[in-house]
Amino acid sequence: MPVLSHRRKSTAESPARSGRGTDACYHRFAVVKLLLISILLATFLLPLAAAKVRQPRRALLSLLLLMFTAEVCYAVFLVVLYRRYA
């Protein structure tokens, strides 16, 4: 009589069986690197873009709008891309 275990089977498959090989590891590194670089770019380039506006109040509002848009895009990319390559 076979012994039934309460443990789930391991989801880790060999690279040959999963069809992904080692490419997933390199893609994951690239995606994480690009996500981190995007934070740096948003931190420095968006205020530079807003500083070109002559009126301070309008510059602040445009910076807040740009930062909010960047944060929403970053969250979407985390949900979509990071989960895919994690």
PyMOL commands that set and color helices and strands:
alter all, ss='L'
color gray80, all
select helices_A, chain A and resi 15-18+23-51+56-85
alter helices_A, ss='H'
color red, helices_A
deselect
rebuild
show_as cartoon
